[in-house]
Amino acid sequence: MGFGLIIIGDEILSGKREDKHFAQVRGLMATRGLRLDWVSYLGDERWRLAEALAHSFASGDIVFSCGGIGGTPDDHTRQAAAAALGLPLVLHPQARELIAGRMVEVGQPLTPDRLSMGEFPEGAEIIPNPFNRIPGFSIRRHHFVPGFPVMAWPMLEWVLDSRYAHLFHVDEPAERSMRVEGIAEGTLTPLMQAVEQAFPGVRVFSLPHMDPVRQVAYHIELGVKGPADLIEAAYTRLADGVAVLAGEGAALLEEGMRQS
């Protein structure tokens, strides 16, 4: 089981609006000792949304979805979720009450189009919206909120705190890294593979920082992340291996200077 984020809207893909959900959700989760395992950006095509949601429902992951749950013709997320699950859309009774109350507050008639915003896949539960009371919905570990950050972010916080508090700071991964200079990434690869083989569950990462003029890596952030009880030993193994490689490089350079 992992955590996923789906960000929906043609306006994001076209560049009319800049996505802010990814950074915010990542931060909300990090403060709770959680992390995202994947992120998807999708446009407002119902068939593509349904296909993507069918895959994510089948994964068993916990998924947050931002955007497309309104009642206008370019909103397709509710319908796509229902299609992905093979369920009908039904008007949620509590959603109907909330929408009706909001229309009274703003002095607008309660039309079928406005009520459609409360039509969710059968069996869904609502997510309260503190901004304007028009709810989102949850079904099968998927949580659907509007695309507007002022609504989406507090709604997602509510989902995290009310449904997944038992996962906070459980098996929180640790991380250690070092700066490596003068060793090519390809030279480090066998060492990285050896560390991962020696410490199952630990992942080794390499982040080269490129010299834009010479077009080569001028230094590499090399590190390990994974279970806290393995990190120190894995890091020591990695650091020792880097020291050996650095020493071999220095020895070869010294030998070359003697021969010249």
N, C-alpha and C positions, 0 to 999 in steps of 0.2 A: 504494500500500500504506500503510495506516494501522494504528494500534493501537486496539483496542476492548476494553471490559470489560463482561461480563454478570454481574449479581448476581441470584441466584435464591433465591426463598423466600417463601411466603405470610407468614411471620412478619415479614419486612421490610415488605411492603406493608400489613400490618395494624397495624404499629407495636408488635408484641410485642417485637421486637428492633430496635435501631438499627443501620443500616449503618455499618460502619467500613472496609469494603474500599476504597471509592472514594478516600478521603483517603490511605490507606496505599499503594495501588497508584500513585496520582499521585506520591507522594513517592519511592517506589522507582524510578520511571521518571525523575523529574526529576534525581536524583543521577547518573543514567547518561546524561543529555543527551537523554532521550526524552520524549515527551508523549502523552497519550491524545487520540484524535480523537473518540471517542464512548463513551457509557456507556448501558446499558439495564438496567432493573429488570424482572424477570419473576416471576410467581408459579409455583406448582407445578402448572401445567396442561400435560400432555404435548403436546397438539396445538399449543398456542401456543409452547411451547419448540421443538418441531420446526420450526414455521414460521419462527421467528426465527433458528434455527440454519441452516436452509436458505439464508436470505438472507445471513447472515454468511459461511458457507462460500463462497458464490458471489462475495462481494466481494473475496476474496483478502487481506483484512486479517489481521493477527496479533491473535488474540482470546484473552483470559483469561476463564474462566468460574468463578465461585465458588458452590458449593452444589449440592445435589441428587444427589450421586453415590454415596450410601449404598445400603443394601439394604432399607430399610423401604418400605412401600407409598406413602409420600408423596414418595419420591425418584424422579425421572423423567428426570434429565439424561442418563444413559448411554443409556437407551432412545430419548430424543428425538434425541440426536446420531446414533445408528445409523439412525433413521428418516429424518432429514434427508439422510443420505448414501446411503440405499438399501443399507445394509450389515447383515449379521447381527451380533448380539452373540455374542462368543466368549470363553471363559475364557482369559485371558492366562497362559501357563505360569509366568512369573516372578511375576506377581501371585498366582497360586495358592500358590507357595512362600512368599511374604512373608506372606500371610494365614494359612497353616498355621503358620508360625513364630510369628506373633503369638498365635494361639490356644493354642499350647503355653505361651507366656510367661504368659498370663493364666489358664491352666487351664480353658479353655472348649472344648467340642467343635467340630469343624470341620463345620458344618452346610451344606446347600445354600444357605441364605439368606446365610450369611457368605461363602461362596465367590462368590455373585452379585456381591459388591462388586468382584471382579476380572474381571467380564464387560464387555468394552469393544467398540466397533465394530471389526470385523475390520481388522487392519493397524495398530492403535494401538500406541504406545509408552508405557511407564509413566513417571510422574513420581514420584521417590522422596519418601516422607513421613518426615521425621526424628522425628516425634512418636510415631507408633504403628505405622509401617511399612506401613499400608494405603495403597496407591499411588493416585495420580491417573493421568490419561492424556492423551496428546497425539495429535492426528491433524489433518493438513492445516492447519497453522498455528494450530490451536485447542488450548488447554491448559486442562484441566478439573481443578479441585481442590475439596476440601471447603469447606463454608461456615464451618467453625470457624477463626477467625483464627490460632490457635496452630499450626494445620497449614497453612492456605492461604498465609500470608505467606512462610515459608521455602521452600515449594514453588515459589511464583512467583519468588522471588529466584533459585532454582536454574535455573528455566527461562530467565530473563533472562540470567544469567551464562554458562550453558552453551550457549545456542542463539543469542543475539542480541548477543553482545559486539562483533561486527563493526559493529554499528549505533550503538554508544555514541558520543555527542558528534560524530556526523557530520551536517553541515548543521544544527547546533544553531541555532535561531532567536534573534535578538537582539530587544531591546525598549527603547523609550524613550517616556516620556510626560511630560506637563506638566499643571499645574492651570490651568483656564480659569474665570474668573469674569465675570459680566456679559454673556455672549453665549449666546443660546438655542441648544439643540442643533440645531434646524431651520435656524438660520443657518449653522451649521458644516457641515451635510451636503454642500453643493456643494463645499466645500473638501476634505472627506474623499474624495469621489468623484474629484476632480481629482488628488489625491495617488496614489490607487490606480491611476488610469489612467497617470500619469506613471512609476510604478515598479511594473511587473508583478511579482507575487510578494510584494509588501508589502501587509499588511492594516492598515487604520486602525481603531482602536476608540475608542468613546466610552462612558464609564461615569459617568452622572449620579449625584450624591449629593443626595438629595431633602431639602427642608425639610418636615418632617411637618406643620407648622402652615400655612404658606403653600401647600403642595403644589406647589412648583416646585423646579427644580434650583438649589441655592445654589452649587454648583460642579461642574465636569465634569473627570474625568480623561480627557484626550485624548492618544492616542499611536499609535505605529506599531510593528509587529512583523513579522519576516520575515528574509530573508537578511542576515547581518551586514554584508556589503559594500555594502548599499543603505540601511541604517538611518540613517546620519548624514545623507545627502543628503535622504532622505525626511522625516526629522524637521525638518531646516532648512526645507524647503519648507512643511511644516505650520506650524512656528512663525512663519515670515514671513507666511503667510496669516492666522494668528490675530492677529498684530500689525496687519495691515491692517484686519481686521474690528473690532478693538478701537479703532483710530484712527477708523474711520468712525462707530462708536457714540459716541465722545467728541465728534466733530465735530457730529453731529446733536444731541447734548444741548446743546452750546454754542450752536448756532444757535437751538435752541428757547428757551434762556434769553434770548438777545438779542431775539428776537421778542416775548417776554412782557414 
